[in-house]
């Protein structure tokens, strides 16, 4: 695999709201994730996914990953604000836009990054090690699935949070939001949406 392709994959792991160009470096020291046995090909910070989830049913309808009542509770009452798209480099995604609040939430199935070594949480940590993903920090598990905060810079204090959840060894889904009031507000919303996505996938 070429270095250029690995670089693109690392950049693509960030959801739609990253504001700096790929390749920009910033300082940041992530806290260590809990240690666990991993396959020889995996990154030491990443736990194997014990119960993989299959998102294929939602590849044509990423908006269906989050029930309307969850988004309504977060201030997105109008289902018409949901925008479904797909990007070859990342994968299917859905964005909810609050016209009055200026807030935005996006969910992305990172199906474009499933090659060995660049997909899943392994790819995010590998991108961090190579300098392509300067900010990576452990996040609370989402219903038993390992998660990380990752971005080209830590923007949580500015109300933008990017959360990535490993649902297969080579696949993550990402929740990104912006327009919130600080890290607690933005990441609490991202965690709530991610929990809804996992519940949906478990029931699929």
Backbone as JSON, one array per atom type, in Angstrom:
{
  "sequence": "XXXXXXXXXXXXXXXXXXXXXXXXXXXXXXXXXXXXXXXXXXXXXXXXXXXXXXXXXXXXXXXXXXXXXXXXXXXXXXXXXXXXXXXXXXXXXXXXXXXXXXXXXXXXXXXXXXXXXXXXXXXXXXXXXXXXXXXXXXXXXXXXXXXXXXXXXXXXXXXXXXXXXXXXXXXXXXXXXXXXXXXXXXXXXXXXXXXXXXXXXXXX",
  "N": [[0.84, -1.2, 0.0], [0.59, 2.23, -0.8], [2.25, 5.14, 0.61], [0.8, 7.42, 0.21], [-1.84, 6.49, -0.02], [-2.25, 5.45, 2.54], [-2.1, 7.8, 3.97], [-4.35, 9.2, 3.02], [-6.31, 7.49, 4.01], [-6.01, 7.76, 6.77], [-6.73, 10.44, 7.06], [-9.36, 10.29, 6.18], [-10.63, 9.01, 8.22], [-11.52, 10.88, 9.98], [-14.48, 12.65, 10.72], [-16.99, 14.75, 9.06], [-16.44, 17.34, 9.97], [-13.88, 18.31, 10.45], [-11.53, 20.93, 10.42], [-8.96, 21.68, 9.66], [-6.35, 21.14, 7.22], [-5.5, 17.91, 5.83], [-2.61, 16.36, 7.07], [-1.66, 18.44, 8.55], [0.03, 19.18, 11.53], [-0.31, 18.97, 15.04], [0.28, 19.48, 18.53], [-0.15, 16.95, 21.05], [-0.99, 14.62, 23.55], [-2.16, 11.55, 23.89], [-4.05, 9.82, 26.4], [-3.27, 6.6, 27.82], [-4.93, 3.68, 26.62], [-6.87, 0.98, 28.11], [-4.97, -1.97, 28.59], [-4.89, -4.96, 26.65], [-5.04, -8.28, 25.29], [-4.14, -8.53, 21.9], [-4.5, -9.25, 18.37], [-1.55, -10.25, 16.48], [-1.27, -8.59, 14.32], [-2.55, -6.31, 15.05], [-2.93, -2.98, 16.54], [-1.35, -2.12, 19.61], [-2.93, -0.6, 21.35], [-5.5, -1.25, 20.83], [-8.36, -3.2, 21.37], [-9.46, -6.47, 20.41], [-12.53, -6.89, 18.6], [-15.06, -8.4, 20.16], [-17.71, -9.14, 19.6], [-18.62, -8.66, 16.65], [-20.39, -6.2, 14.69], [-22.78, -5.94, 12.08], [-23.17, -3.58, 9.67], [-24.32, -3.5, 7.16], [-26.98, -3.43, 6.32], [-27.66, -0.81, 6.6], [-26.2, 0.66, 4.87], [-27.31, 1.84, 2.66], [-28.99, 3.57, 3.84], [-28.08, 5.49, 5.93], [-29.17, 7.32, 7.66], [-31.09, 5.91, 9.02], [-29.81, 4.76, 11.14], [-30.05, 6.11, 13.52], [-32.67, 6.55, 15.7], [-35.56, 8.65, 15.17], [-36.61, 9.79, 17.52], [-34.44, 9.99, 19.22], [-32.83, 11.94, 17.98], [-34.64, 14.02, 18.04], [-34.77, 14.5, 20.76], [-32.31, 15.67, 21.08], [-32.64, 18.09, 19.98], [-33.26, 18.18, 17.29], [-35.87, 18.21, 15.78], [-37.14, 18.11, 13.31], [-37.54, 15.85, 10.88], [-36.93, 16.27, 8.28], [-34.54, 17.58, 8.14], [-32.5, 15.81, 7.98], [-29.78, 14.62, 6.12], [-28.76, 12.38, 3.78], [-25.83, 10.94, 2.52], [-23.08, 9.66, 0.54], [-19.66, 8.8, 0.52], [-16.87, 7.92, -1.34], [-14.36, 7.61, -0.19], [-14.75, 7.57, 2.55], [-17.48, 6.6, 3.44], [-21.01, 5.67, 3.72], [-23.05, 8.28, 5.04], [-24.89, 10.35, 7.35], [-26.31, 13.48, 8.03], [-27.59, 15.69, 10.47], [-29.13, 18.78, 10.76], [-29.47, 21.64, 12.65], [-31.41, 24.22, 12.1], [-32.14, 26.49, 13.59], [-30.52, 26.39, 15.88], [-27.96, 26.1, 14.91], [-26.46, 23.9, 15.28], [-24.93, 20.75, 14.41], [-24.98, 17.34, 13.57], [-23.36, 14.37, 12.65], [-23.32, 11.07, 11.34], [-21.21, 8.48, 10.33], [-20.57, 5.61, 8.47], [-17.64, 3.99, 8.29], [-16.93, 2.54, 5.87], [-15.25, 2.78, 3.73], [-12.74, 2.38, 4.62], [-11.49, -0.32, 5.08], [-9.36, -1.94, 4.6], [-6.62, -4.13, 5.43], [-4.79, -3.04, 8.18], [-5.41, -0.32, 7.86], [-8.01, 0.06, 8.46], [-10.75, 0.36, 10.83], [-10.3, 0.84, 14.44], [-7.63, 0.27, 14.65], [-6.51, 1.47, 12.38], [-6.9, 4.17, 12.97], [-5.27, 4.57, 15.26], [-2.83, 3.84, 14.12], [-2.6, 5.84, 12.23], [-2.3, 7.96, 13.98], [0.18, 7.35, 15.14], [1.81, 7.76, 12.94], [1.64, 10.42, 12.57], [-0.44, 11.49, 11.1], [-2.89, 11.68, 12.28], [-3.13, 13.72, 14.56], [-4.45, 14.15, 17.07], [-5.58, 11.85, 19.32], [-7.5, 10.2, 21.69], [-8.54, 8.07, 24.36], [-11.98, 7.14, 24.67], [-15.05, 6.71, 26.54], [-16.22, 3.31, 26.6], [-18.71, 2.29, 24.28], [-21.52, 0.81, 24.95], [-20.04, -1.52, 25.43], [-18.3, -1.53, 23.28], [-15.2, -0.55, 22.06], [-14.04, 2.8, 21.99], [-12.8, 5.92, 20.63], [-11.76, 9.35, 20.86], [-10.95, 11.28, 18.12], [-9.17, 13.41, 15.97], [-7.9, 16.0, 13.79], [-7.08, 18.0, 15.35], [-7.6, 18.79, 18.82], [-10.73, 19.75, 19.37], [-12.67, 19.8, 21.22], [-13.18, 21.53, 23.42], [-14.14, 23.66, 22.09], [-16.64, 23.01, 21.37], [-16.91, 20.97, 19.48], [-16.93, 17.63, 18.64], [-15.46, 14.55, 17.84], [-16.14, 11.27, 17.6], [-15.22, 7.87, 17.52], [-16.14, 4.57, 16.95], [-15.35, 1.21, 17.37], [-16.65, -1.39, 15.58], [-16.1, -3.63, 14.2], [-13.06, -5.48, 13.7], [-11.87, -4.24, 11.58], [-13.4, -2.01, 11.07], [-15.04, 1.02, 11.77], [-17.65, 3.15, 13.07], [-18.4, 6.61, 12.91], [-19.16, 9.46, 14.89], [-19.78, 12.79, 14.59], [-19.94, 16.1, 15.82], [-20.86, 19.59, 15.98], [-21.0, 23.05, 17.04], [-21.79, 23.08, 19.63], [-21.72, 23.7, 23.24], [-18.84, 23.65, 24.47], [-16.69, 20.91, 25.66], [-17.97, 18.99, 27.35], [-20.68, 19.23, 26.7], [-20.73, 18.82, 23.87], [-19.46, 16.27, 23.5], [-21.04, 14.67, 25.11], [-23.39, 14.63, 23.64], [-22.45, 13.32, 21.33], [-21.76, 10.81, 22.39], [-24.28, 9.92, 23.19], [-25.61, 9.68, 20.72], [-23.97, 7.77, 19.51], [-24.42, 5.57, 21.18], [-27.06, 5.06, 20.51], [-26.73, 4.25, 17.86], [-25.26, 1.84, 18.13], [-27.17, 0.33, 19.51], [-29.16, 0.18, 17.55], [-27.78, -1.29, 15.55], [-27.33, -3.69, 16.88], [-29.9, -4.65, 17.03], [-30.53, -5.11, 14.43]],
  "CA": [[0.0, 0.0, 0.0], [1.4, 3.42, -0.9], [2.14, 6.08, 1.72], [-0.28, 8.35, -0.11], [-3.13, 5.87, 0.3], [-2.35, 5.39, 3.99], [-2.36, 9.16, 4.42], [-5.75, 9.49, 2.75], [-7.14, 6.7, 4.91], [-5.96, 8.38, 8.09], [-7.54, 11.66, 7.0], [-10.77, 9.95, 5.99], [-11.21, 8.52, 9.46], [-12.14, 12.01, 10.65], [-15.78, 12.93, 10.12], [-17.13, 15.86, 8.13], [-16.32, 18.66, 10.54], [-12.5, 18.71, 10.68], [-11.36, 22.2, 9.72], [-7.61, 21.88, 9.15], [-6.03, 20.26, 6.09], [-4.82, 16.68, 6.16], [-1.18, 16.52, 7.1], [-1.32, 19.43, 9.55], [0.4, 18.53, 12.79], [-0.46, 19.73, 16.26], [0.74, 18.7, 19.67], [-1.2, 16.25, 21.8], [-0.54, 13.37, 24.13], [-3.33, 10.78, 24.32], [-3.9, 8.96, 27.57], [-3.24, 5.2, 27.39], [-6.15, 2.88, 26.72], [-6.64, -0.24, 28.87], [-4.24, -2.97, 27.83], [-5.56, -6.24, 26.45], [-4.42, -9.07, 24.24], [-4.59, -8.17, 20.56], [-3.84, -10.04, 17.35], [-0.21, -9.77, 16.17], [-1.35, -7.55, 13.29], [-3.29, -5.18, 15.56], [-2.24, -1.98, 17.32], [-1.42, -2.51, 21.02], [-3.95, 0.14, 22.09], [-6.83, -1.64, 20.34], [-8.86, -4.51, 21.75], [-10.25, -7.14, 19.37], [-13.98, -6.76, 18.74], [-15.54, -9.74, 20.51], [-19.0, -9.39, 18.94], [-18.71, -7.71, 15.53], [-21.72, -5.78, 14.25], [-22.88, -5.83, 10.62], [-23.97, -2.4, 9.32], [-24.62, -3.5, 5.72], [-28.39, -3.09, 6.12], [-27.84, 0.64, 6.66], [-25.3, 1.34, 3.94], [-28.14, 2.63, 1.76], [-29.86, 4.44, 4.65], [-27.34, 5.8, 7.15], [-30.03, 8.08, 8.58], [-31.85, 4.96, 9.82], [-29.02, 4.28, 12.28], [-30.43, 6.83, 14.74], [-34.12, 6.76, 15.74], [-35.96, 10.07, 15.18], [-36.83, 10.31, 18.87], [-33.14, 10.35, 19.8], [-32.45, 13.22, 17.41], [-35.59, 15.01, 18.55], [-34.34, 14.83, 22.12], [-31.11, 16.49, 20.98], [-32.96, 19.37, 19.38], [-33.43, 18.07, 15.84], [-37.22, 17.65, 15.7], [-37.64, 18.04, 11.94], [-36.87, 14.76, 10.17], [-36.52, 16.75, 6.98], [-33.2, 18.15, 8.17], [-31.52, 14.74, 7.81], [-29.24, 14.56, 4.78], [-27.99, 11.16, 3.57], [-24.86, 11.02, 1.43], [-22.07, 8.61, 0.58], [-18.37, 9.23, 0.02], [-16.09, 6.72, -1.66], [-13.2, 7.5, 0.68], [-15.19, 7.26, 3.91], [-18.6, 5.67, 3.4], [-22.33, 6.3, 3.88], [-23.18, 9.14, 6.22], [-26.12, 11.14, 7.49], [-26.15, 14.69, 8.84], [-28.77, 16.39, 10.97], [-28.76, 20.18, 10.87], [-30.41, 22.45, 13.4], [-31.44, 25.53, 11.46], [-32.23, 27.54, 14.6], [-29.42, 26.3, 16.85], [-26.66, 26.08, 14.26], [-25.78, 22.65, 15.59], [-24.91, 19.74, 13.35], [-24.51, 16.01, 13.99], [-23.18, 13.47, 11.51], [-22.93, 9.68, 11.58], [-20.57, 7.93, 9.14], [-20.06, 4.24, 8.45], [-16.35, 4.14, 7.61], [-16.74, 1.35, 5.04], [-14.19, 3.02, 2.77], [-11.46, 2.09, 5.27], [-11.55, -1.68, 5.62], [-8.19, -2.72, 4.23], [-5.79, -4.52, 6.56], [-3.83, -2.05, 8.64], [-5.88, 1.06, 7.83], [-9.4, 0.12, 8.86], [-11.07, 0.22, 12.24], [-9.52, 1.62, 15.38], [-6.21, 0.07, 14.33], [-6.12, 2.48, 11.41], [-6.85, 5.47, 13.64], [-4.06, 4.63, 16.08], [-1.68, 3.83, 13.22], [-2.53, 7.2, 11.7], [-1.76, 8.81, 15.04], [1.61, 7.05, 15.26], [2.53, 8.3, 11.78], [1.49, 11.87, 12.56], [-1.54, 11.92, 10.26], [-4.03, 11.92, 13.15], [-2.41, 14.22, 15.72], [-5.17, 14.02, 18.34], [-6.32, 10.63, 19.61], [-7.62, 9.98, 23.13], [-9.57, 7.08, 24.66], [-13.32, 7.57, 25.06], [-15.77, 5.61, 27.22], [-16.8, 2.28, 25.75], [-20.11, 2.48, 23.91], [-22.2, -0.48, 25.08], [-19.05, -2.59, 25.35], [-17.46, -1.39, 22.09], [-14.14, 0.42, 22.29], [-14.22, 4.06, 21.26], [-11.78, 6.94, 20.82], [-11.91, 10.67, 20.28], [-9.85, 11.46, 17.18], [-9.34, 14.56, 15.07], [-6.61, 16.58, 13.45], [-6.75, 18.77, 16.53], [-8.63, 18.62, 19.84], [-11.64, 20.89, 19.3], [-13.8, 19.55, 22.13], [-13.48, 22.71, 24.23], [-14.83, 24.62, 21.22], [-17.97, 22.49, 21.07], [-16.89, 20.03, 18.35], [-16.45, 16.34, 19.14], [-15.44, 13.46, 16.86], [-16.08, 10.01, 18.33], [-15.11, 6.74, 16.61], [-16.48, 3.34, 17.69], [-14.97, 0.01, 16.63], [-17.69, -2.42, 15.58], [-15.39, -4.79, 13.67], [-11.63, -5.21, 13.8], [-11.46, -3.37, 10.47], [-14.48, -1.07, 10.74], [-15.6, 1.9, 12.79], [-18.54, 4.23, 12.66], [-17.99, 7.85, 13.54], [-20.16, 10.49, 15.19], [-19.17, 14.11, 14.72], [-20.89, 17.2, 16.03], [-20.29, 20.92, 16.16], [-21.97, 24.07, 17.42], [-22.19, 22.87, 21.02], [-21.08, 24.55, 24.25], [-17.75, 23.01, 25.18], [-16.44, 19.48, 25.52], [-18.97, 18.16, 28.02], [-21.93, 19.31, 25.93], [-20.59, 18.21, 22.54], [-19.15, 14.84, 23.57], [-22.21, 13.98, 25.67], [-24.3, 14.41, 22.51], [-21.85, 12.3, 20.47], [-21.88, 9.52, 23.08], [-25.69, 9.51, 23.15], [-25.91, 9.24, 19.35], [-23.24, 6.52, 19.28], [-25.14, 4.52, 21.88], [-28.25, 4.73, 19.71], [-26.28, 3.52, 16.68], [-24.94, 0.48, 18.54], [-28.44, -0.36, 19.8], [-29.79, -0.12, 16.26], [-27.05, -2.36, 14.88], [-27.56, -4.94, 17.61], [-31.25, -5.11, 16.75], [-30.74, -5.28, 12.99]],
  "C": [[0.88, 1.24, 0.0], [1.21, 4.31, 0.31], [1.02, 7.06, 1.48], [-1.63, 7.78, 0.26], [-3.33, 5.77, 1.81], [-2.68, 6.76, 4.56], [-3.81, 9.54, 4.21], [-6.67, 8.74, 3.7], [-7.16, 7.3, 6.29], [-6.8, 9.63, 8.12], [-9.02, 11.33, 6.93], [-11.42, 9.46, 7.25], [-11.86, 9.62, 10.27], [-13.45, 12.33, 9.95], [-15.81, 14.3, 9.46], [-16.74, 17.22, 8.67], [-14.89, 19.07, 10.86], [-12.21, 19.95, 9.84], [-9.96, 22.41, 9.18], [-7.31, 20.86, 8.08], [-5.33, 19.02, 6.57], [-3.32, 16.91, 6.08], [-0.75, 17.59, 8.07], [-1.01, 18.75, 10.85], [0.2, 19.49, 13.93], [-0.01, 18.86, 17.4], [-0.43, 18.03, 20.36], [-0.67, 14.94, 22.31], [-1.74, 12.59, 24.62], [-3.03, 9.96, 25.56], [-3.95, 7.51, 27.12], [-4.58, 4.53, 27.57], [-5.85, 1.64, 27.54], [-5.95, -1.28, 28.02], [-5.05, -4.25, 27.74], [-4.84, -6.99, 25.36], [-5.01, -8.68, 22.9], [-3.92, -9.08, 19.56], [-2.49, -9.45, 17.0], [-0.23, -8.64, 15.16], [-2.04, -6.29, 13.8], [-2.42, -4.21, 16.34], [-2.38, -2.31, 18.8], [-2.46, -1.76, 21.83], [-5.36, -0.36, 21.8], [-7.18, -3.05, 20.78], [-9.57, -5.16, 20.58], [-11.74, -6.96, 19.65], [-14.56, -8.16, 18.95], [-16.83, -10.11, 19.79], [-19.18, -8.37, 17.82], [-20.17, -7.42, 15.15], [-21.69, -5.56, 12.74], [-23.76, -4.63, 10.27], [-24.48, -2.39, 7.89], [-26.06, -3.1, 5.42], [-28.59, -1.58, 6.02], [-26.92, 1.4, 5.71], [-26.07, 2.2, 2.94], [-29.04, 3.61, 2.51], [-29.16, 4.72, 5.97], [-28.18, 6.58, 8.15], [-30.86, 7.16, 9.48], [-31.09, 4.42, 11.01], [-29.44, 4.93, 13.59], [-31.93, 7.07, 14.72], [-34.48, 8.24, 15.81], [-36.13, 10.63, 16.58], [-35.53, 10.69, 19.57], [-32.7, 11.72, 19.29], [-33.38, 14.33, 17.88], [-35.19, 15.46, 19.94], [-33.09, 15.69, 22.15], [-31.36, 17.82, 20.28], [-33.04, 19.36, 17.87], [-34.81, 17.45, 15.56], [-37.72, 17.42, 14.28], [-36.87, 16.97, 11.17], [-36.36, 15.19, 8.81], [-35.13, 17.35, 6.96], [-32.13, 17.08, 7.97], [-31.09, 14.67, 6.35], [-28.38, 13.3, 4.65], [-27.09, 11.33, 2.35], [-23.94, 9.81, 1.52], [-20.8, 9.14, -0.07], [-17.5, 8.01, -0.18], [-14.92, 6.53, -0.71], [-13.59, 7.13, 2.1], [-16.29, 6.22, 3.89], [-19.91, 6.41, 3.56], [-22.38, 7.16, 5.14], [-24.51, 9.86, 6.2], [-25.84, 12.31, 8.41], [-27.5, 15.26, 9.23], [-28.35, 17.82, 11.26], [-29.85, 20.93, 11.6], [-30.41, 23.87, 12.86], [-31.43, 26.67, 12.49], [-31.0, 27.57, 15.5], [-28.04, 26.42, 16.2], [-25.86, 24.82, 14.55], [-25.9, 21.65, 14.45], [-24.35, 18.45, 13.92], [-24.42, 15.14, 12.74], [-22.79, 12.09, 11.99], [-22.38, 9.11, 10.27], [-20.17, 6.48, 9.37], [-18.77, 4.26, 7.64], [-16.02, 2.9, 6.77], [-15.67, 1.54, 3.98], [-12.82, 2.66, 3.3], [-11.49, 0.71, 5.89], [-10.39, -2.54, 5.18], [-7.35, -3.02, 5.46], [-4.81, -3.4, 6.9], [-4.32, -0.62, 8.61], [-7.32, 1.18, 8.29], [-9.56, 0.02, 10.36], [-10.24, 1.13, 13.14], [-8.02, 1.44, 15.18], [-5.71, 1.14, 13.38], [-6.01, 3.86, 12.04], [-5.58, 5.6, 14.47], [-2.8, 4.61, 15.22], [-1.49, 5.19, 12.58], [-1.97, 8.18, 12.72], [-0.25, 8.61, 15.16], [2.42, 7.67, 14.13], [2.4, 9.82, 11.67], [0.34, 12.39, 11.73], [-2.82, 12.19, 11.05], [-3.47, 12.42, 14.49], [-3.12, 14.04, 17.06], [-5.94, 12.71, 18.38], [-6.34, 10.44, 21.12], [-8.73, 8.97, 23.39], [-10.89, 7.74, 25.07], [-13.97, 6.43, 25.83], [-16.25, 4.58, 26.22], [-18.26, 2.6, 25.48], [-20.78, 1.11, 23.9], [-21.24, -1.65, 24.88], [-18.13, -2.52, 24.16], [-16.47, -0.25, 22.3], [-14.33, 1.65, 21.41], [-13.05, 5.0, 21.56], [-12.29, 8.27, 20.3], [-10.71, 10.86, 19.35], [-10.17, 12.6, 16.23], [-7.95, 15.06, 14.71], [-6.17, 17.6, 14.48], [-7.88, 18.59, 17.53], [-9.49, 19.87, 19.88], [-12.81, 20.75, 20.27], [-14.17, 20.77, 22.96], [-14.2, 23.79, 23.43], [-16.18, 24.08, 20.74], [-18.05, 21.59, 19.87], [-16.24, 18.74, 18.82], [-16.53, 15.3, 18.03], [-15.16, 12.16, 17.59], [-16.12, 8.85, 17.33], [-15.27, 5.45, 17.4], [-16.14, 2.13, 16.82], [-16.03, -1.07, 16.72], [-17.24, -3.7, 14.89], [-13.91, -4.48, 13.82], [-11.16, -4.26, 12.71], [-12.5, -2.31, 10.13], [-14.9, -0.27, 11.96], [-16.78, 2.65, 12.19], [-18.13, 5.45, 13.47], [-19.19, 8.75, 13.77], [-19.41, 11.79, 15.36], [-20.24, 15.14, 14.98], [-20.13, 18.51, 16.18], [-21.4, 21.89, 16.5], [-22.46, 23.94, 18.84], [-21.39, 23.78, 21.96], [-20.03, 23.75, 25.01], [-17.74, 21.49, 25.06], [-17.52, 18.61, 26.15], [-20.26, 18.1, 27.22], [-21.81, 18.55, 24.61], [-20.34, 16.71, 22.62], [-20.28, 14.04, 24.22], [-23.21, 13.68, 24.56], [-23.76, 13.3, 21.61], [-21.98, 10.91, 21.08], [-23.32, 9.02, 23.02], [-26.05, 8.99, 21.76], [-25.21, 7.91, 19.07], [-23.92, 5.34, 19.97], [-26.38, 4.09, 21.12], [-27.88, 3.93, 18.47], [-25.98, 2.06, 17.03], [-26.22, -0.3, 18.83], [-29.16, -0.72, 18.52], [-29.11, -1.29, 15.56], [-27.24, -3.7, 15.58], [-28.93, -5.52, 17.3], [-31.52, -5.41, 15.29], [-30.77, -6.76, 12.61]]
}
